[in-house]
Amino acid sequence: MRGLEQIPWLYDALFALVDGTGFLRWRQWLARGAHGRTLEVGCGTGRNLPLYAPGVRLIAIDPSLDSLRAARGRSPGTPLVRASAEALPFRYGTFDTVVSSLVFCSVPRADQGLAEVRRVLVSHGQLRMIEHVRSRGRLKARLQDALQPAWTAVTGGCHPNRETVRAVEEAGFSIEEDGRREQGDLRRFAARRNPASR
């Protein structure tokens, strides 16, 4: 059975509502901060693609062929590649910016995906992310843990209780304070490759 994330029309309908709550401004921040050669990991139906500045040289990937077909309609000129975050089909140091929006909650091996992101970024490259994370509230975190198996099945892979910010730091990134925001369990931030880590 496909989950919500694999049904493009349903995913788009849900996120049209979410954008109306202010999430669109976060997506604009995410895309407009990209520069140079940019990779969007997990572009889904391409909701971010029209938001990039004209000078950005964008490539987008997603593992879902149906989502990529929907993304093509939103941005006909953007190269789209069917691939997973855990096996990016690009050389070391290809991109100046990597962008990810509500993706790493669903990557089966998030640690491997983040290692791949780090690999394809230039040494001074930037990762820009929006992610929902494990709650800081003990009761809500326990509820996320309890609901996780069913939620993951229904959505097609989303884990509501991942500590993605910590995972990014453990993958060899330093999170920048500029632009960092929190809203409930949502986080947005930019991070640079930490030259001290491998």
Phi and psi restraints in degrees (value plus and minus 20) as a CYANA .aco file:
   2 ARG   PHI     -96.3   -56.3
   2 ARG   PSI     126.3   166.3
   3 GLY   PHI    -114.4   -74.4
   3 GLY   PSI     155.9   195.9
   4 LEU   PHI     -70.9   -30.9
   4 LEU   PSI     -60.3   -20.3
   5 GLU   PHI     -88.1   -48.1
   5 GLU   PSI     -38.0     2.0
   6 GLN   PHI    -121.1   -81.1
   6 GLN   PSI     -11.7    28.3
   7 ILE   PHI    -135.1   -95.1
   7 ILE   PSI      73.4   113.4
   8 PRO   PHI     -73.4   -33.4
   8 PRO   PSI     -64.8   -24.8
   9 TRP   PHI     -86.4   -46.4
   9 TRP   PSI     -56.2   -16.2
  10 LEU   PHI     -92.0   -52.0
  10 LEU   PSI     -61.6   -21.6
  11 TYR   PHI     -81.0   -41.0
  11 TYR   PSI     -64.9   -24.9
  12 ASP   PHI     -84.2   -44.2
  12 ASP   PSI     -60.4   -20.4
  13 ALA   PHI     -83.3   -43.3
  13 ALA   PSI     -62.9   -22.9
  14 LEU   PHI     -83.2   -43.2
  14 LEU   PSI     -65.8   -25.8
  15 PHE   PHI     -97.8   -57.8
  15 PHE   PSI     -36.9     3.1
  16 ALA   PHI     -84.8   -44.8
  16 ALA   PSI     -58.2   -18.2
  17 LEU   PHI     -89.9   -49.9
  17 LEU   PSI     -64.0   -24.0
  18 VAL   PHI     -82.7   -42.7
  18 VAL   PSI     -60.5   -20.5
  19 ASP   PHI     -78.5   -38.5
  19 ASP   PSI     -53.5   -13.5
  20 GLY   PHI     -88.7   -48.7
  20 GLY   PSI     -34.6     5.4
  21 THR   PHI    -109.1   -69.1
  21 THR   PSI     -16.3    23.7
  22 GLY   PHI      91.7   131.7
  22 GLY   PSI     -26.6    13.4
  23 PHE   PHI     -85.0   -45.0
  23 PHE   PSI     -48.9    -8.9
  24 LEU   PHI     -77.4   -37.4
  24 LEU   PSI     -59.1   -19.1
  25 ARG   PHI     -82.2   -42.2
  25 ARG   PSI     -57.2   -17.2
  26 TRP   PHI     -86.9   -46.9
  26 TRP   PSI     -61.2   -21.2
  27 ARG   PHI     -85.3   -45.3
  27 ARG   PSI     -56.2   -16.2
  28 GLN   PHI     -84.1   -44.1
  28 GLN   PSI     -63.4   -23.4
  29 TRP   PHI     -78.2   -38.2
  29 TRP   PSI     -63.9   -23.9
  30 LEU   PHI     -79.3   -39.3
  30 LEU   PSI     -72.4   -32.4
  31 ALA   PHI     -95.3   -55.3
  31 ALA   PSI     -59.3   -19.3
  32 ARG   PHI     -92.9   -52.9
  32 ARG   PSI     -35.2     4.8
  33 GLY   PHI    -106.3   -66.3
  33 GLY   PSI     -27.0    13.0
  34 ALA   PHI     -94.0   -54.0
  34 ALA   PSI     129.6   169.6
  35 HIS   PHI    -167.3  -127.3
  35 HIS   PSI     138.8   178.8
  36 GLY   PHI      43.7    83.7
  36 GLY   PSI    -166.1  -126.1
  37 ARG   PHI     -93.2   -53.2
  37 ARG   PSI      99.2   139.2
  38 THR   PHI    -145.9  -105.9
  38 THR   PSI     116.9   156.9
  39 LEU   PHI    -134.3   -94.3
  39 LEU   PSI     105.0   145.0
  40 GLU   PHI    -118.9   -78.9
  40 GLU   PSI      98.3   138.3
  41 VAL   PHI    -110.4   -70.4
  41 VAL   PSI     103.8   143.8
  42 GLY   PHI      51.5    91.5
  42 GLY   PSI      37.5    77.5
  43 CYS   PHI     -90.7   -50.7
  43 CYS   PSI     -34.1     5.9
  44 GLY   PHI      36.4    76.4
  44 GLY   PSI    -151.5  -111.5
  45 THR   PHI    -105.5   -65.5
  45 THR   PSI     -11.4    28.6
  46 GLY   PHI      65.3   105.3
  46 GLY   PSI       3.3    43.3
  47 ARG   PHI     -81.9   -41.9
  47 ARG   PSI     -50.3   -10.3
  48 ASN   PHI    -102.7   -62.7
  48 ASN   PSI     -43.0    -3.0
  49 LEU   PHI     -76.3   -36.3
  49 LEU   PSI     -60.5   -20.5
  50 PRO   PHI     -92.3   -52.3
  50 PRO   PSI     -26.9    13.1
  51 LEU   PHI    -108.2   -68.2
  51 LEU   PSI     -29.8    10.2
  52 TYR   PHI     -94.8   -54.8
  52 TYR   PSI     127.8   167.8
  53 ALA   PHI     -85.6   -45.6
  53 ALA   PSI     132.3   172.3
  54 PRO   PHI     -76.7   -36.7
  54 PRO   PSI     -53.9   -13.9
  55 GLY   PHI     -99.4   -59.4
  55 GLY   PSI     -26.3    13.7
  56 VAL   PHI     -94.7   -54.7
  56 VAL   PSI     112.0   152.0
  57 ARG   PHI    -116.5   -76.5
  57 ARG   PSI      75.9   115.9
  58 LEU   PHI    -119.4   -79.4
  58 LEU   PSI     118.3   158.3
  59 ILE   PHI    -148.8  -108.8
  59 ILE   PSI     120.9   160.9
  60 ALA   PHI    -147.2  -107.2
  60 ALA   PSI     123.8   163.8
  61 ILE   PHI    -144.9  -104.9
  61 ILE   PSI     135.7   175.7
  62 ASP   PHI    -181.1  -141.1
  62 ASP   PSI     127.2   167.2
  63 PRO   PHI     -98.3   -58.3
  63 PRO   PSI     -34.6     5.4
  64 SER   PHI    -116.7   -76.7
  64 SER   PSI     101.0   141.0
  65 LEU   PHI     -85.3   -45.3
  65 LEU   PSI     -58.8   -18.8
  66 ASP   PHI     -82.4   -42.4
  66 ASP   PSI     -61.7   -21.7
  67 SER   PHI     -85.5   -45.5
  67 SER   PSI     -60.7   -20.7
  68 LEU   PHI     -83.9   -43.9
  68 LEU   PSI     -55.7   -15.7
  69 ARG   PHI     -82.8   -42.8
  69 ARG   PSI     -61.5   -21.5
  70 ALA   PHI     -86.4   -46.4
  70 ALA   PSI     -59.6   -19.6
  71 ALA   PHI     -83.6   -43.6
  71 ALA   PSI     -55.5   -15.5
  72 ARG   PHI     -78.0   -38.0
  72 ARG   PSI     -58.2   -18.2
  73 GLY   PHI     -86.7   -46.7
  73 GLY   PSI     -49.0    -9.0
  74 ARG   PHI    -103.3   -63.3
  74 ARG   PSI     -46.7    -6.7
  75 SER   PHI    -169.0  -129.0
  75 SER   PSI      56.6    96.6
  76 PRO   PHI     -77.5   -37.5
  76 PRO   PSI     -47.9    -7.9
  77 GLY   PHI    -109.6   -69.6
  77 GLY   PSI     -24.4    15.6
  78 THR   PHI    -104.8   -64.8
  78 THR   PSI     107.4   147.4
  79 PRO   PHI     -83.9   -43.9
  79 PRO   PSI     106.1   146.1
  80 LEU   PHI    -136.5   -96.5
  80 LEU   PSI     115.8   155.8
  81 VAL   PHI    -148.9  -108.9
  81 VAL   PSI     112.7   152.7
  82 ARG   PHI    -103.2   -63.2
  82 ARG   PSI      91.9   131.9
  83 ALA   PHI    -183.3  -143.3
  83 ALA   PSI     143.3   183.3
  84 SER   PHI    -125.7   -85.7
  84 SER   PSI     138.5   178.5
  85 ALA   PHI     -82.8   -42.8
  85 ALA   PSI     -48.0    -8.0
  86 GLU   PHI     -98.5   -58.5
  86 GLU   PSI     -30.8     9.2
  87 ALA   PHI    -164.9  -124.9
  87 ALA   PSI      51.6    91.6
  88 LEU   PHI     -92.1   -52.1
  88 LEU   PSI     106.6   146.6
  89 PRO   PHI    -105.5   -65.5
  89 PRO   PSI      32.6    72.6
  90 PHE   PHI    -157.5  -117.5
  90 PHE   PSI     134.4   174.4
  91 ARG   PHI     -92.8   -52.8
  91 ARG   PSI     143.1   183.1
  92 TYR   PHI     -76.8   -36.8
  92 TYR   PSI     113.8   153.8
  93 GLY   PHI      47.4    87.4
  93 GLY   PSI      14.6    54.6
  94 THR   PHI    -101.0   -61.0
  94 THR   PSI     -51.9   -11.9
  95 PHE   PHI    -137.2   -97.2
  95 PHE   PSI     125.7   165.7
  96 ASP   PHI    -103.1   -63.1
  96 ASP   PSI     -51.9   -11.9
  97 THR   PHI    -158.5  -118.5
  97 THR   PSI     119.6   159.6
  98 VAL   PHI    -142.3  -102.3
  98 VAL   PSI     112.5   152.5
  99 VAL   PHI    -139.0   -99.0
  99 VAL   PSI     120.3   160.3
 100 SER   PHI    -166.4  -126.4
 100 SER   PSI     110.4   150.4
 101 SER   PHI    -149.6  -109.6
 101 SER   PSI      88.0   128.0
 102 LEU   PHI      34.0    74.0
 102 LEU   PSI      27.9    67.9
 103 VAL   PHI    -133.7   -93.7
 103 VAL   PSI     -66.9   -26.9
 104 PHE   PHI     -92.5   -52.5
 104 PHE   PSI     -28.0    12.0
 105 CYS   PHI     -89.4   -49.4
 105 CYS   PSI     -40.4    -0.4
 106 SER   PHI    -132.7   -92.7
 106 SER   PSI     -25.8    14.2
 107 VAL   PHI     -93.2   -53.2
 107 VAL   PSI     102.2   142.2
 108 PRO   PHI     -74.0   -34.0
 108 PRO   PSI     -65.1   -25.1
 109 ARG   PHI    -137.3   -97.3
 109 ARG   PSI      63.8   103.8
 110 ALA   PHI     -80.7   -40.7
 110 ALA   PSI     -56.3   -16.3
 111 ASP   PHI     -81.7   -41.7
 111 ASP   PSI     -61.7   -21.7
 112 GLN   PHI     -88.0   -48.0
 112 GLN   PSI     -59.5   -19.5
 113 GLY   PHI     -83.2   -43.2
 113 GLY   PSI     -61.4   -21.4
 114 LEU   PHI     -88.6   -48.6
 114 LEU   PSI     -54.8   -14.8
 115 ALA   PHI     -84.2   -44.2
 115 ALA   PSI     -57.1   -17.1
 116 GLU   PHI     -87.4   -47.4
 116 GLU   PSI     -61.4   -21.4
 117 VAL   PHI     -78.9   -38.9
 117 VAL   PSI     -66.6   -26.6
 118 ARG   PHI     -81.2   -41.2
 118 ARG   PSI     -58.5   -18.5
 119 ARG   PHI     -83.8   -43.8
 119 ARG   PSI     -61.7   -21.7
 120 VAL   PHI    -105.3   -65.3
 120 VAL   PSI     -28.1    11.9
 121 LEU   PHI    -102.1   -62.1
 121 LEU   PSI     124.1   164.1
 122 VAL   PHI     -84.2   -44.2
 122 VAL   PSI     145.2   185.2
 123 SER   PHI     -79.6   -39.6
 123 SER   PSI     -51.9   -11.9
 124 HIS   PHI    -122.4   -82.4
 124 HIS   PSI      -3.7    36.3
 125 GLY   PHI     -90.3   -50.3
 125 GLY   PSI     143.2   183.2
 126 GLN   PHI    -142.3  -102.3
 126 GLN   PSI     115.9   155.9
 127 LEU   PHI    -120.4   -80.4
 127 LEU   PSI     109.4   149.4
 128 ARG   PHI    -139.8   -99.8
 128 ARG   PSI     105.4   145.4
 129 MET   PHI    -154.7  -114.7
 129 MET   PSI     129.4   169.4
 130 ILE   PHI    -143.9  -103.9
 130 ILE   PSI     112.4   152.4
 131 GLU   PHI    -172.6  -132.6
 131 GLU   PSI     128.8   168.8
 132 HIS   PHI    -117.0   -77.0
 132 HIS   PSI     129.1   169.1
 133 VAL   PHI    -155.6  -115.6
 133 VAL   PSI     153.1   193.1
 134 ARG   PHI     -79.8   -39.8
 134 ARG   PSI     114.8   154.8
 135 SER   PHI     -85.9   -45.9
 135 SER   PSI     128.5   168.5
 136 ARG   PHI     -99.2   -59.2
 136 ARG   PSI     -42.0    -2.0
 137 GLY   PHI     -95.2   -55.2
 137 GLY   PSI     108.8   148.8
 138 ARG   PHI     -79.7   -39.7
 138 ARG   PSI     -65.1   -25.1
 139 LEU   PHI     -84.3   -44.3
 139 LEU   PSI     -66.0   -26.0
 140 LYS   PHI     -86.7   -46.7
 140 LYS   PSI     -57.4   -17.4
 141 ALA   PHI     -81.8   -41.8
 141 ALA   PSI     -60.6   -20.6
 142 ARG   PHI     -84.7   -44.7
 142 ARG   PSI     -58.6   -18.6
 143 LEU   PHI     -84.2   -44.2
 143 LEU   PSI     -62.9   -22.9
 144 GLN   PHI     -78.2   -38.2
 144 GLN   PSI     -63.2   -23.2
 145 ASP   PHI     -81.5   -41.5
 145 ASP   PSI     -62.6   -22.6
 146 ALA   PHI     -87.3   -47.3
 146 ALA   PSI     -58.8   -18.8
 147 LEU   PHI    -102.6   -62.6
 147 LEU   PSI     -37.1     2.9
 148 GLN   PHI     -71.5   -31.5
 148 GLN   PSI     -69.8   -29.8
 149 PRO   PHI     -79.3   -39.3
 149 PRO   PSI     -65.6   -25.6
 150 ALA   PHI     -88.5   -48.5
 150 ALA   PSI     -62.5   -22.5
 151 TRP   PHI     -80.5   -40.5
 151 TRP   PSI     -63.2   -23.2
 152 THR   PHI     -82.2   -42.2
 152 THR   PSI     -60.0   -20.0
 153 ALA   PHI     -87.3   -47.3
 153 ALA   PSI     -64.4   -24.4
 154 VAL   PHI     -88.0   -48.0
 154 VAL   PSI     -60.2   -20.2
 155 THR   PHI    -104.5   -64.5
 155 THR   PSI     -36.1     3.9
 156 GLY   PHI      71.0   111.0
 156 GLY   PSI       3.7    43.7
 157 GLY   PHI     117.3   157.3
 157 GLY   PSI     -31.9     8.1
 158 CYS   PHI     -89.3   -49.3
 158 CYS   PSI     112.5   152.5
 159 HIS   PHI    -130.1   -90.1
 159 HIS   PSI      89.5   129.5
 160 PRO   PHI     -93.7   -53.7
 160 PRO   PSI     -29.7    10.3
 161 ASN   PHI    -133.2   -93.2
 161 ASN   PSI       1.6    41.6
 162 ARG   PHI     -99.1   -59.1
 162 ARG   PSI     124.7   164.7
 163 GLU   PHI    -119.3   -79.3
 163 GLU   PSI      50.6    90.6
 164 THR   PHI     -86.1   -46.1
 164 THR   PSI     -57.0   -17.0
 165 VAL   PHI     -80.5   -40.5
 165 VAL   PSI     -65.7   -25.7
 166 ARG   PHI     -83.4   -43.4
 166 ARG   PSI     -59.8   -19.8
 167 ALA   PHI     -81.9   -41.9
 167 ALA   PSI     -58.3   -18.3
 168 VAL   PHI     -82.6   -42.6
 168 VAL   PSI     -64.7   -24.7
 169 GLU   PHI     -85.1   -45.1
 169 GLU   PSI     -60.3   -20.3
 170 GLU   PHI     -87.9   -47.9
 170 GLU   PSI     -41.6    -1.6
 171 ALA   PHI    -103.3   -63.3
 171 ALA   PSI     -19.0    21.0
 172 GLY   PHI      81.0   121.0
 172 GLY   PSI       9.6    49.6
 173 PHE   PHI    -137.4   -97.4
 173 PHE   PSI     131.0   171.0
 174 SER   PHI    -131.6   -91.6
 174 SER   PSI     103.5   143.5
 175 ILE   PHI    -101.2   -61.2
 175 ILE   PSI     113.5   153.5
 176 GLU   PHI    -108.2   -68.2
 176 GLU   PSI     125.1   165.1
 177 GLU   PHI     -96.8   -56.8
 177 GLU   PSI     -50.3   -10.3
 178 ASP   PHI     -84.7   -44.7
 178 ASP   PSI     101.4   141.4
 179 GLY   PHI      66.3   106.3
 179 GLY   PSI     -26.2    13.8
 180 ARG   PHI     -90.8   -50.8
 180 ARG   PSI     108.8   148.8
 181 ARG   PHI    -159.8  -119.8
 181 ARG   PSI     134.6   174.6
 182 GLU   PHI    -152.1  -112.1
 182 GLU   PSI     120.1   160.1
 183 GLN   PHI    -165.4  -125.4
 183 GLN   PSI      84.8   124.8
 184 GLY   PHI      40.4    80.4
 184 GLY   PSI    -143.6  -103.6
 185 ASP   PHI    -117.3   -77.3
 185 ASP   PSI     -11.0    29.0
 186 LEU   PHI    -110.1   -70.1
 186 LEU   PSI     122.3   162.3
 187 ARG   PHI    -152.4  -112.4
 187 ARG   PSI     122.4   162.4
 188 ARG   PHI    -150.8  -110.8
 188 ARG   PSI     120.7   160.7
 189 PHE   PHI    -186.0  -146.0
 189 PHE   PSI     143.2   183.2
 190 ALA   PHI    -136.4   -96.4
 190 ALA   PSI     129.0   169.0
 191 ALA   PHI    -161.9  -121.9
 191 ALA   PSI     128.7   168.7
 192 ARG   PHI    -131.2   -91.2
 192 ARG   PSI     131.6   171.6
 193 ARG   PHI     -79.5   -39.5
 193 ARG   PSI     113.2   153.2
 194 ASN   PHI    -105.2   -65.2
 194 ASN   PSI      91.5   131.5
 195 PRO   PHI     -85.4   -45.4
 195 PRO   PSI     -37.5     2.5
 196 ALA   PHI     -97.0   -57.0
 196 ALA   PSI     -39.0     1.0
 197 SER   PHI    -122.3   -82.3
 197 SER   PSI     138.6   178.6
